Amino acid sequence: MTEKQAQTTANIVMAAAAFGAAVFVLRDPKRRRLAWQVTRQYLAGPAAVWTAATVRRAWDESGHAARG
C-alpha cells in the first residue's frame, strides 16, 4: 500500500466515523441538546478568542498601526 492509498483509506474511515457519530448524537434529543450547548459555548469562547487574535495578527502584519 502506498502512502497516498493509506491516506485515502484513513480519510474514508475518519469520514465514516464522523458521520456515524453525528447520526448517533442527532437521533437522540438529549444528546442533540447537549451538542448544541457545547457548540454554542465553544463559539462564544475559544472560537471567538481565536478569531479575534487572527484578525489582530492579520491587521498587524498588514502594516497598519493600531490606534489607541
Residue pairs with C-beta under 8 A, 6 or more apart in sequence:
1 9
24 31
25 31
25 32
25 35
26 32
26 35
59 66
60 66
